[in-house]
Amino acid sequence: MRALVTGATGFVGRHLLAQLERPIVLSRDGARAERLLAEYAVRAFSWDAQNEPAPAQAFEDVEVVFHLAGEPVAQGRWTRAKKARLRDSRVTGTRNLVRTLAKLEHKPRTLISASAVGYYSDRGDETLDESASPGKDFLAEICVAWEEESQKAADAGIRVVNLRIGIVLGSGGGALAKMLTPFKFGLGSSLGHGRQWMSWIHLDDLIGIMLFAARCDQIRGPINATAPNPVTNRQFTKALGKALRRPTVLPSVPGIVLRLGMGEFASVLLASQKAIPRAAQAAGYEFVHSQLEEALQDILD
C-alpha cells in the first residue's frame, strides 16, 4: 500500500509511518521533515497547506492518503489568532488537499481524514455512535466543516473515511504525557464534577483502525476512533493513579478554576462525549485494548 501522510511529524503521524513502507510525506518544510523522519525512509514534499494546493507530483502511485495535519488543540491559550489557526489548518488545509486530489489523472483510491469526537460537543450521558448529530460549539463547528471539505473528494470518486478520534493514549507523547507529572507526584485529581465521559483510544488501536479502514472498502464516512468502553473522568483518574501506584485523593479541580487558568480550552476538558466505535466493530475491527486499565498498564509498564 503506497501511502502519503500529512501531519507526519506529530505524535500519531510518526507511529503511523512506522507501519508503512516507503511513505510519502507532505510538510511545511520537506527537507526538514526528511531529516526528522529519516528512520522511516520517507520522501517528503514541501506544502504550505493553508495557502496553496498540495503539490500534484507528491501523489504519483499513491493509493491511500492519511490526512492528519492540524494545529495542536491543547497547546497554548485559545486567543482569537489561535482559534483562527485551529480552523484554517483543518478546514482550509483539507480544502487545498482535496483540490489537488480532484484534479489528478490517477487519483488515490482512499482518503483517510482526521476529525475528532469534538464533533459531538458536550452530550452528557448520551451514547454517541456515528449517526449522532453534531454539536454547536467551536470545535464541533470546525469538525463539521473539516469533514465537509474532505467529503468533496468523494465527488471525484475517492472513498473518504472521517476518523472521529478520541483521547489518544500512548507512551512518549499525546494526552497522557501531559497528565503524568501531576499524577506521579500524587497530585492527580478529577476535573469539574468528574462525571463527564471520556472517549479514549490506545495508540495501537488508533493506528490499527486507520490501516483497517484503508484496506476495508466497505468503510465510508465517519468512524469513531475510540475504544468500545468509554469511562468517566473520575474513573479515568482512579485508573491512572492505580496504574502509577499513586494516590488520587485530592478534591476535584472546580470547573471555574479550569476556566480561569485555561480560558475557553477548559470546555474541552469538561465536555462529556460517550462515543462508541459502532462502525469499526460492525466492519470487523477487533480492538487490542478495549479496557482502560489494561491499556494503561500496557503503556506504562
C-alpha positions in Angstrom: 0.0 0.0 0.0 1.7 3.2 -1.2 0.6 5.9 1.2 1.0 9.6 1.7 0.8 11.2 5.1 0.2 14.8 6.2 0.9 15.7 9.8 3.6 13.0 9.8 5.9 14.7 12.3 3.2 14.6 15.0 2.7 12.0 17.7 0.2 9.9 15.8 1.9 10.5 12.4 5.2 9.1 13.5 3.7 5.9 14.8 1.7 5.5 11.5 4.9 5.9 9.4 6.4 3.0 11.3 3.7 0.8 9.8 4.1 2.0 6.2 6.6 1.0 3.5 8.3 3.9 1.8 5.7 6.5 2.8 5.4 10.0 1.2 5.1 13.0 3.5 3.7 16.4 2.9 5.1 19.0 5.4 5.6 22.8 5.5 9.4 22.2 5.1 10.0 19.0 3.2 13.8 18.9 3.7 13.4 19.3 7.5 10.7 16.6 7.5 13.1 14.2 5.8 15.8 14.9 8.4 13.3 14.5 11.3 11.8 11.3 9.9 15.0 9.8 8.4 14.4 6.5 10.3 11.2 5.9 8.4 12.8 6.3 4.9 10.3 8.9 3.9 10.2 11.1 0.8 8.9 14.5 1.7 7.5 17.4 -0.3 7.0 20.9 0.9 3.4 22.2 1.2 2.0 25.4 2.7 -1.3 23.8 3.4 -3.2 27.0 4.3 -2.1 29.0 1.2 -1.7 26.6 -1.7 -3.0 23.4 -3.2 -1.0 20.3 -2.4 1.8 19.5 -4.9 0.5 17.1 -7.5 3.9 15.4 -8.0 3.7 14.0 -4.5 0.8 11.7 -5.3 2.5 9.6 -8.0 1.5 5.9 -7.4 -0.2 6.9 -4.1 -3.1 4.6 -3.2 -4.1 6.0 0.2 -3.8 9.4 1.8 -3.8 9.8 5.6 -4.6 13.4 6.3 -3.6 14.2 9.9 -2.4 17.8 9.7 -3.8 20.4 12.1 -2.8 23.0 14.6 -2.5 21.3 18.1 -5.7 21.9 20.1 -4.1 21.6 23.6 -1.1 23.9 23.1 -1.5 27.5 24.1 -4.4 29.6 25.2 -7.3 30.0 22.7 -6.7 33.5 21.6 -8.5 34.8 18.5 -5.4 34.1 16.5 -5.1 30.6 17.9 -8.7 29.8 17.1 -8.2 31.0 13.5 -5.2 28.7 13.2 -7.1 25.8 14.6 -9.8 26.3 12.0 -7.7 27.2 9.0 -5.2 24.4 9.5 -8.0 21.9 9.3 -10.7 23.4 7.0 -8.6 25.4 4.6 -5.8 22.8 4.6 -8.2 20.0 3.7 -9.8 22.1 1.0 -6.4 22.7 -0.6 -5.6 19.0 -0.4 -8.9 17.9 -2.0 -8.5 20.5 -4.8 -5.3 18.7 -5.9 -6.8 15.2 -5.4 -9.8 16.0 -7.6 -7.6 17.1 -10.5 -5.2 14.2 -10.5 -5.3 11.9 -13.6 -4.5 8.9 -11.4 -6.2 9.5 -8.1 -5.7 7.7 -4.8 -8.5 5.3 -4.1 -8.9 6.3 -0.4 -8.6 9.4 1.7 -8.5 8.8 5.5 -9.1 12.2 7.0 -8.8 13.0 10.7 -11.7 14.5 12.7 -12.4 14.4 16.4 -15.1 13.4 18.9 -15.4 17.1 19.5 -17.8 16.8 16.6 -20.5 15.9 19.2 -19.8 18.7 21.7 -20.9 18.2 25.3 -23.6 15.5 25.3 -23.9 14.3 28.9 -24.7 10.6 29.2 -25.9 10.2 25.6 -24.3 7.3 23.8 -22.9 8.6 20.6 -22.4 6.4 17.5 -21.5 7.8 14.1 -25.2 8.6 13.3 -25.4 11.1 16.2 -26.0 14.8 15.3 -23.1 17.3 15.5 -22.9 19.8 18.4 -22.9 23.5 18.2 -19.7 24.8 19.9 -16.5 26.0 18.3 -14.8 22.6 18.0 -17.9 20.9 16.7 -18.3 23.6 14.0 -14.7 23.0 13.0 -15.2 19.3 12.8 -18.3 19.7 10.7 -16.6 22.0 8.2 -13.5 19.8 8.2 -15.5 16.7 7.3 -17.5 18.5 4.7 -14.3 19.6 2.9 -12.9 16.1 3.0 -16.1 14.6 1.6 -15.7 16.7 -1.5 -13.1 14.2 -2.6 -16.0 11.6 -2.9 -17.3 13.6 -5.8 -14.1 12.8 -7.6 -14.6 9.1 -7.0 -12.3 8.8 -3.9 -13.5 6.8 -0.9 -13.5 9.1 2.1 -13.3 8.0 5.8 -13.6 10.5 8.6 -11.8 9.4 11.8 -13.5 11.0 14.8 -10.6 10.5 17.1 -10.9 10.3 20.9 -8.3 10.9 23.6 -5.2 9.1 22.3 -3.2 7.2 24.9 0.3 6.2 24.2 3.9 6.4 25.5 6.1 9.4 24.7 3.5 12.0 23.8 -0.1 12.8 23.3 -2.6 13.5 26.1 -1.1 11.0 28.6 2.3 12.7 28.6 0.6 15.9 29.8 -1.1 14.1 32.7 1.7 12.0 34.0 3.7 14.6 36.0 1.0 15.7 38.5 -0.2 12.1 38.9 3.4 10.8 39.6 3.6 13.3 42.4 0.3 12.2 43.9 -1.4 15.3 42.7 -3.8 13.7 40.2 -7.5 14.6 40.6 -10.7 14.6 38.6 -11.8 17.7 36.7 -15.1 19.5 37.4 -17.8 17.2 38.7 -15.8 14.2 37.2 -18.9 12.6 35.7 -18.1 13.7 32.1 -17.4 10.8 29.8 -14.0 10.4 28.2 -13.8 8.6 24.8 -10.2 7.3 24.8 -8.2 5.0 22.5 -4.9 3.3 22.8 -2.4 4.5 20.1 -2.0 0.9 18.8 -5.8 0.7 18.1 -5.9 4.1 16.5 -3.2 3.1 14.1 -4.9 -0.3 13.7 -8.2 1.4 12.8 -6.5 3.7 10.3 -4.9 0.8 8.5 -8.0 -1.3 8.7 -10.1 1.5 7.2 -7.6 1.9 4.4 -8.0 -1.7 3.4 -11.7 -2.2 4.1 -13.7 -0.8 1.2 -17.0 -1.1 3.0 -16.0 1.7 5.4 -17.0 5.1 4.3 -17.8 8.4 6.0 -17.5 8.9 9.8 -16.0 6.3 12.1 -15.5 6.8 15.8 -11.8 6.0 16.5 -12.5 5.3 20.2 -12.3 2.3 22.5 -15.6 0.4 23.0 -15.6 1.2 26.7 -15.5 4.9 27.5 -15.1 5.9 31.1 -16.0 8.9 33.2 -13.3 11.4 34.2 -13.4 10.2 37.8 -13.0 6.6 36.6 -10.1 7.6 34.4 -8.4 9.5 37.3 -8.6 6.4 39.6 -7.4 4.1 36.9 -4.4 6.2 36.1 -3.5 6.6 39.7 -3.7 2.9 40.2 -1.5 2.2 37.2 1.1 4.6 38.5 0.6 3.3 42.1 -0.1 6.9 43.3 -2.9 8.2 45.4 -5.8 10.2 43.8 -7.4 11.6 47.0 -7.3 15.3 46.2 -10.6 17.1 45.6 -11.7 17.7 42.0 -10.5 20.8 40.3 -13.5 23.0 40.0 -14.6 24.0 36.5 -14.4 27.7 37.3 -10.7 27.3 38.3 -10.0 25.5 35.0 -11.7 28.2 33.0 -9.8 30.9 34.8 -6.5 29.2 34.2 -7.1 27.8 30.7 -9.8 30.0 29.2 -12.0 28.5 26.5 -9.9 25.4 26.2 -11.2 24.3 29.6 -14.6 23.5 27.9 -12.8 20.6 26.1 -11.7 19.1 29.4 -15.1 19.4 30.9 -17.2 18.2 27.9 -18.8 14.8 28.1 -18.7 12.6 25.0 -19.6 8.9 25.3 -18.7 7.8 21.8 -18.7 4.2 20.8 -17.0 2.7 17.7 -20.0 1.1 16.2 -18.8 1.5 12.6 -15.4 -0.1 13.2 -16.8 -3.0 15.1 -19.6 -3.6 12.5 -16.9 -3.7 9.8 -15.0 -6.4 11.8 -12.2 -4.4 13.5 -11.1 -6.2 16.7 -9.7 -4.0 19.4 -6.4 -4.9 21.1 -7.0 -2.7 24.1 -10.7 -2.4 24.9 -10.4 -1.8 28.7 -8.7 1.3 30.1 -6.9 -0.4 33.0 -5.2 -2.9 30.7 -4.4 -0.2 28.1 -2.7 2.0 30.8 -0.7 -1.0 32.1 0.5 -1.7 28.5 1.6 1.9 28.1 3.2 2.4 31.5 4.9 -0.9 32.2 
